[in-house]
């Protein structure tokens, strides 16, 4: 693909295509206000690329599509995401716009003291549009994974999202993570726009705390009947999936949390992995919880997922054993035949 627009290609079909902005992330060397932190370590961050990386590490074929600057930060993003086994061949390099970056403090995102400083206005990814991106490559997966973050970046990005969530014959299964980030929206239209986009998706992930102030999972489903599958994440209590006339709730795991970052993206990756494998909805939710637990027990956004056989064994536990399961740092590397992970919290 050129900087000016898409080329005509016939990309190989992959399991999942994820489209969205990724940024270079600067993590503080110690806790404290951004004004007081003397140095930062470089990492990567992006909801959609996180999903692609986790799925690739779990053995699926994935493609990340985005735009980055023709700069060193763009080089780093493409190389780092590609190192997970993600196909990055359709990432567009924009010589006129920079790669986005952001800085954050070392405390939990939910804490009052948490600070994030974004430098993404005018970024290469914010200029993505239906005219600049290769729509054939975007639709070249069994699943197309999107998030509401992209819609907030610019009017062109919103138009692209509307194009991709329009219901038309032959499209891939469209997965949409609402990911409402109020700070990215310049007006109060964000919730209404996200609801509109969610109605065009086949599979929707939404946190109960961002679900348009509707109350509980049943109220969310009443307002959003269109998706074949709706997953309402309920924080530490669990997640509820609505599929046809069926409702499935799976409680969350007891986890010794190291850092509460990346868990939502990991949950989506676990659910999508199990969906691609044709597993029952209960097991899809359980694999989502297991992938989230992997992310919660490491310092950064991305964690090494458990081996598939290990995750399958845990997902197959009876309800009582599932409820007793407690996972801490290093659990994904535990021997698959061991039972030390299963203990009362």
C-alpha positions as CSV (number, residue, x, y, z in Angstrom):
1,X,0.0,0.0,0.0
2,X,1.2,3.5,-0.8
3,X,1.1,6.6,1.3
4,X,-1.6,8.1,-1.0
5,X,-4.1,5.2,-0.8
6,X,-4.7,1.5,-1.2
7,X,-3.3,-0.7,-3.9
8,X,-5.4,-3.4,-5.4
9,X,-4.4,-6.6,-3.6
10,X,-5.9,-10.0,-2.9
11,X,-4.8,-10.6,0.7
12,X,-4.8,-14.1,2.2
13,X,-7.7,-14.8,4.4
14,X,-6.8,-14.8,8.1
15,X,-8.8,-15.6,11.2
16,X,-9.0,-12.1,12.5
17,X,-8.4,-8.6,11.1
18,X,-8.1,-5.9,13.7
19,X,-8.3,-2.2,12.6
20,X,-7.4,0.7,14.9
21,X,-4.8,3.1,16.1
22,X,-1.9,1.9,18.1
23,X,0.5,4.3,19.9
24,X,3.9,4.2,21.5
25,X,3.3,4.2,25.2
26,X,5.7,5.7,27.8
27,X,5.4,4.0,31.1
28,X,6.9,5.7,34.2
29,X,10.0,4.4,35.9
30,X,8.3,5.0,39.3
31,X,5.0,6.0,40.8
32,X,4.1,9.6,41.0
33,X,2.6,12.5,39.1
34,X,3.7,12.8,35.5
35,X,5.3,16.1,36.6
36,X,7.5,14.3,39.0
37,X,8.5,11.1,37.0
38,X,12.1,11.5,35.8
39,X,12.1,8.9,33.1
40,X,9.9,6.5,31.1
41,X,10.1,3.1,29.5
42,X,8.8,2.6,26.0
43,X,6.0,0.1,25.2
44,X,3.1,-0.2,22.8
45,X,-0.6,0.3,23.3
46,X,-3.7,-0.1,21.2
47,X,-7.0,-1.9,21.9
48,X,-7.3,-3.5,18.5
49,X,-3.6,-4.4,18.1
50,X,-3.7,-5.9,21.6
51,X,-6.4,-8.3,20.5
52,X,-4.5,-9.2,17.4
53,X,-1.3,-9.8,19.4
54,X,-3.0,-12.0,22.0
55,X,-4.8,-14.0,19.3
56,X,-1.6,-14.5,17.3
57,X,0.2,-15.7,20.5
58,X,-2.7,-18.1,21.0
59,X,-2.1,-19.7,17.6
60,X,-4.5,-17.8,15.3
61,X,-3.7,-16.0,12.1
62,X,-4.2,-12.2,12.5
63,X,-3.7,-9.0,10.5
64,X,-3.5,-5.5,12.1
65,X,-4.5,-2.6,9.8
66,X,-3.7,1.0,10.7
67,X,-1.7,4.0,9.7
68,X,1.5,5.1,11.3
69,X,3.9,7.9,10.6
70,X,7.1,7.4,8.5
71,X,9.1,7.9,11.7
72,X,11.0,5.9,14.3
73,X,7.9,5.4,16.5
74,X,6.0,4.0,13.5
75,X,8.9,1.6,12.9
76,X,8.8,0.5,16.5
77,X,5.0,-0.2,16.4
78,X,5.1,-2.2,13.2
79,X,8.1,-4.2,14.4
80,X,6.8,-4.8,17.9
81,X,3.3,-5.9,16.8
82,X,4.8,-8.0,14.0
83,X,7.0,-9.8,16.5
84,X,3.9,-11.4,18.0
85,X,3.2,-13.1,14.6
86,X,0.7,-10.5,13.5
87,X,0.6,-9.7,9.7
88,X,1.4,-6.0,9.5
89,X,1.8,-5.8,5.7
90,X,-1.3,-3.7,5.2
91,X,-0.2,-1.0,7.7
92,X,0.0,2.3,5.8
93,X,3.0,4.7,6.4
94,X,2.1,8.4,6.3
95,X,5.0,10.7,5.6
96,X,2.9,13.8,6.4
97,X,1.5,12.8,9.9
98,X,3.2,11.5,13.0
99,X,2.7,8.3,15.0
100,X,0.6,8.9,18.1
101,X,2.2,8.6,21.5
102,X,1.0,8.8,25.1
103,X,2.3,8.9,28.7
104,X,0.6,7.5,31.7
105,X,1.2,7.2,35.4
106,X,1.9,3.9,37.2
107,X,-1.3,3.6,39.2
108,X,-4.5,1.8,38.4
109,X,-6.6,3.5,35.7
110,X,-9.5,3.6,38.0
111,X,-7.6,5.5,40.7
112,X,-8.2,9.2,41.1
113,X,-4.5,9.9,40.8
114,X,-4.2,8.2,37.4
115,X,-3.0,10.5,34.6
116,X,-2.8,10.0,30.9
117,X,-1.4,12.5,28.4
118,X,-2.3,11.7,24.8
119,X,-0.4,13.2,21.9
120,X,-2.5,11.7,19.0
121,X,-4.3,14.8,17.5
122,X,-3.4,14.9,13.8
123,X,-1.8,11.4,14.0
124,X,-1.5,9.2,10.9
125,X,-4.2,6.9,12.2
126,X,-6.6,9.8,12.7
127,X,-6.6,10.3,8.9
128,X,-7.8,6.8,8.1
129,X,-10.8,6.8,5.8
130,X,-12.7,4.6,3.4
131,X,-10.6,6.3,0.6
132,X,-7.2,5.8,2.1
133,X,-7.5,2.2,3.5
134,X,-7.6,-1.1,1.6
135,X,-11.1,-2.3,2.2
136,X,-10.4,-5.7,0.7
137,X,-7.6,-6.2,3.2
138,X,-9.8,-5.0,6.0
139,X,-12.5,-7.5,5.1
140,X,-10.0,-10.4,4.6
141,X,-10.6,-12.1,7.9
142,X,-13.2,-14.6,9.2
143,X,-13.7,-11.9,11.8
144,X,-13.2,-8.1,11.6
145,X,-12.6,-6.7,15.1
146,X,-13.2,-3.0,15.6
147,X,-13.6,-0.7,18.6
148,X,-15.3,2.6,19.4
149,X,-12.0,4.3,19.9
150,X,-11.5,4.6,16.2
151,X,-14.8,6.4,15.7
152,X,-13.7,9.1,18.1
153,X,-10.5,10.0,16.2
154,X,-11.9,12.0,13.3
155,X,-14.9,12.5,11.0
156,X,-13.1,10.4,8.4
157,X,-12.5,7.6,10.9
158,X,-16.2,7.7,11.9
159,X,-17.2,7.4,8.2
160,X,-14.9,4.4,7.8
161,X,-16.5,2.8,10.9
162,X,-19.9,3.3,9.5
163,X,-18.9,1.8,6.2
164,X,-17.4,-1.3,8.0
165,X,-20.4,-1.8,10.3
166,X,-23.0,-1.5,7.5
167,X,-24.9,-4.7,7.1
168,X,-24.2,-6.2,3.6
169,X,-24.0,-9.7,2.1
170,X,-20.6,-11.4,2.3
171,X,-19.0,-9.4,5.0
172,X,-17.0,-11.1,7.7
173,X,-18.3,-11.5,11.2
174,X,-18.0,-8.0,12.7
175,X,-16.9,-7.8,16.3
176,X,-17.2,-4.5,18.0
177,X,-15.8,-3.5,21.5
178,X,-17.7,-0.3,22.5
179,X,-14.6,1.0,24.4
180,X,-16.2,4.3,25.3
181,X,-13.4,6.8,26.2
182,X,-15.2,10.1,27.0
183,X,-12.0,12.1,26.8
184,X,-11.7,11.3,23.1
185,X,-15.0,12.8,22.1
186,X,-15.3,16.5,21.4
187,X,-19.0,16.6,22.1
188,X,-21.7,14.6,23.8
189,X,-22.5,12.5,20.7
190,X,-20.2,9.7,21.7
191,X,-22.7,7.4,23.4
192,X,-25.3,7.8,20.6
193,X,-22.7,7.1,17.9
194,X,-21.3,4.1,19.7
195,X,-24.9,2.7,20.1
196,X,-25.4,3.2,16.3
197,X,-22.2,1.4,15.4
198,X,-22.9,-1.5,17.9
199,X,-26.3,-2.1,16.2
200,X,-24.5,-2.8,13.0
201,X,-22.1,-5.5,14.5
202,X,-22.6,-9.2,14.8
203,X,-20.8,-9.5,18.2
204,X,-20.6,-6.7,20.7
205,X,-18.5,-6.3,23.9
206,X,-19.6,-3.6,26.3
207,X,-18.8,-2.9,29.9
208,X,-21.8,-2.4,32.2
209,X,-20.2,0.8,33.3
210,X,-20.1,2.2,29.8
211,X,-23.5,0.8,28.6
212,X,-25.3,4.1,28.1
213,X,-26.5,4.3,31.7
214,X,-29.1,1.7,31.0
215,X,-28.7,-0.3,34.3
216,X,-28.2,-4.1,34.0
217,X,-27.4,-6.5,31.2
218,X,-31.1,-7.1,30.4
219,X,-31.7,-3.4,29.8
220,X,-28.6,-3.3,27.6
221,X,-30.0,-6.2,25.5
222,X,-33.4,-4.5,25.3
223,X,-31.7,-1.4,23.8
224,X,-29.4,-3.5,21.6
225,X,-31.3,-6.4,20.1
226,X,-29.6,-6.5,16.7
227,X,-26.3,-8.2,17.4
228,X,-26.4,-12.0,17.2
229,X,-24.2,-12.1,20.3
230,X,-24.0,-9.4,23.0
231,X,-21.5,-9.7,25.8
232,X,-22.0,-7.4,28.8
233,X,-18.9,-7.3,31.0
234,X,-19.8,-6.8,34.7
235,X,-16.4,-6.2,36.2
236,X,-15.3,-8.4,39.1
237,X,-18.7,-10.2,39.1
238,X,-18.4,-11.8,35.7
239,X,-20.0,-11.4,32.2
240,X,-23.3,-12.1,30.6
241,X,-23.8,-13.2,27.0
242,X,-27.1,-12.9,25.1
243,X,-27.3,-15.2,22.1
244,X,-30.7,-15.7,20.5
245,X,-33.2,-16.5,23.2
246,X,-30.4,-17.7,25.5
247,X,-28.7,-15.9,28.3
248,X,-25.4,-17.2,29.8
249,X,-23.6,-15.8,32.8
250,X,-20.2,-16.9,33.9
251,X,-18.6,-15.5,37.1
252,X,-15.2,-13.9,36.9
253,X,-12.2,-15.6,38.3
254,X,-10.4,-14.8,41.6
255,X,-7.2,-13.1,40.4
256,X,-4.2,-11.8,42.3
257,X,-4.0,-8.6,40.2
258,X,-0.7,-7.1,39.3
259,X,-2.0,-4.3,37.0
260,X,-5.5,-3.7,35.7
261,X,-4.5,-2.8,32.2
262,X,-5.2,-4.7,29.0
263,X,-7.8,-7.1,30.6
264,X,-10.7,-6.0,28.4
265,X,-8.8,-6.5,25.2
266,X,-7.6,-9.9,26.5
267,X,-11.1,-10.9,27.4
268,X,-12.3,-10.1,23.8
269,X,-9.3,-12.1,22.4
270,X,-10.2,-15.1,24.5
271,X,-13.9,-15.0,23.5
272,X,-13.0,-14.6,19.9
273,X,-10.5,-17.4,20.0
274,X,-13.2,-19.7,21.4
275,X,-15.7,-18.4,18.9
276,X,-13.3,-19.3,16.0
277,X,-13.0,-22.8,17.4
278,X,-16.8,-23.2,17.6
279,X,-16.9,-23.7,21.4
280,X,-20.2,-23.2,23.4
281,X,-21.0,-19.8,24.6
282,X,-20.2,-20.7,28.2
283,X,-16.7,-21.8,27.3
284,X,-16.3,-18.7,25.2
285,X,-16.9,-16.6,28.3
286,X,-14.6,-18.8,30.3
287,X,-11.8,-18.4,27.8
288,X,-12.4,-14.6,27.9
289,X,-12.0,-14.7,31.7
290,X,-8.9,-16.8,31.4
291,X,-7.2,-14.5,28.9
292,X,-8.2,-11.5,31.1
293,X,-6.6,-13.2,34.1
294,X,-3.4,-13.6,32.1
295,X,-3.3,-9.8,31.4
296,X,-4.2,-8.9,35.0
297,X,-1.3,-10.9,36.4
298,X,1.5,-9.1,34.5
299,X,2.6,-5.4,34.6
300,X,1.8,-4.4,31.0
301,X,-1.0,-4.7,28.5
302,X,0.1,-7.9,26.9
303,X,0.7,-11.3,28.5
304,X,1.7,-14.7,27.3
305,X,-1.5,-16.6,27.0
306,X,-1.9,-20.1,28.6
307,X,-1.3,-23.0,26.3
308,X,-4.5,-24.0,24.5
309,X,-4.7,-27.4,26.3
310,X,-4.1,-25.7,29.6
311,X,-6.9,-23.2,29.0
312,X,-9.3,-25.9,27.7
313,X,-8.7,-27.9,30.9
314,X,-9.5,-25.0,33.1
315,X,-12.5,-24.0,31.0
316,X,-13.9,-27.5,31.3
317,X,-14.0,-27.4,35.1
318,X,-17.3,-27.9,36.8
319,X,-19.0,-24.8,38.3
320,X,-17.8,-25.5,41.8
321,X,-14.1,-26.0,40.7
322,X,-14.3,-22.9,38.5
323,X,-15.5,-20.9,41.5
324,X,-12.6,-22.1,43.6
325,X,-10.0,-21.3,40.9
326,X,-7.6,-18.5,41.9
327,X,-4.9,-17.4,39.5
328,X,-1.7,-15.4,40.3
329,X,1.4,-14.3,38.6
330,X,3.0,-17.0,36.5
331,X,-0.1,-19.2,36.3
332,X,0.0,-19.3,32.5
333,X,3.3,-21.1,32.7
334,X,2.2,-23.7,35.2
335,X,2.3,-27.4,34.3
336,X,-0.9,-28.3,32.5
337,X,-1.4,-31.4,34.6
338,X,-0.9,-29.7,37.9
339,X,-3.8,-28.7,40.2
340,X,-2.0,-26.0,42.3
341,X,-4.0,-23.3,40.5
342,X,-7.3,-24.7,41.9
343,X,-7.5,-23.6,45.5
344,X,-9.9,-21.7,47.6
345,X,-9.2,-17.9,47.5
